[in-house]
Amino acid sequence: MAKIEQNFAGKKYTVIFDDTVDDLQFKALRYGTDWRDLCGDGLILAMLHRVEELQEMLADRDVPVCSRCGEMRETKRVGQLFYCSTCREE
């Protein structure tokens, strides 16, 4: 059981996969509002898992990746996560 939420293109798009709830959620948001139902889309799910794997690999190598927007830029640690200057201000 997992909940994955990943932002793309500076938070223009968000992919959410959540099988921790009774009603499985796998959807895409555009600018924070529901955009597409992704249930059954194995390609997007595989890509989402690969993005997570790559982010974990980068985190192990101390490559600055923002935990909120996913952009590779200068970050600052906030608790267990790293945020770029744009996401820290929000």
N, C-alpha and C positions, 0 to 999 in steps of 0.2 A: 504494500500500500504506500502510495506516495502522492505528494502534492508538489507540482512543479509549476513555477510561474517565471516566464522568461520574456524580457523586453527586447525589441529589435528596432533599429532605425531611430535611435534617440527617443524611445518610448512611444513612437507612433503606433507600433503594433505590440501586442502582448499575447502570448500563447499560454493558456492555462490548461493543465492536466491535473485532475484531482479525482483519485479513486478512493479517497478516505471517507467520502460521503456515500449515503445510500444510492443517490442518483449520480452516476459518473458524469463528471464535467470534463469536456475536452473541447475548448472553443478558442477563437481568436477575437481579440478586441482591437478596435481601431480608434485611436484617440480616447481610450478608456470606455468605449461603449461596445456592446455586442456587435460583432461583425460577421463571423462565420461559425457554424457548428462543424467541428473537426472530427466528431465521432466516426470511426471507421477509416480514418485517413492514416494508414500505417507509415507513409512516407514522412509526414509532418511529425509523427510521434518518434520515429527513428532519428530524424534530424534534431528534435528537441533533446533526446537522450544524448546524442553526440555532442551537442553544444555544451551540455552539463559536464560530460567527460572532459572535454577540452578546457573548460573553465577550471575544473579541478586540477588538471595538469598544469595549467598556467599559474594557479594559486600556489602549487607546490614549488614552482620556480620563481616565485616573487615577481611575476609580471603584473603590472598594475591594470586590473580589470575592474570596472565599477560594478558592484553587486546589484545595483538597481537598473542601470541602463545597458550594461554589458559592453560599454565602449572601453577600448584600451587607451587610457590616458592617465595622467598623474592622479593618484588617489590618496585618500587619508583613511586610516583605520578608525572605525567607529564601532566599538564592541568587537564582535566577531566578523564584521563585514567591512568592506572597503567601498568608499563613495567618492566620485569625482566632485569637483567644486560645484558643478551645476546641480547635481542630485542632493548634495549636502544642504543647499539653500532651500530646497522644497520642503 
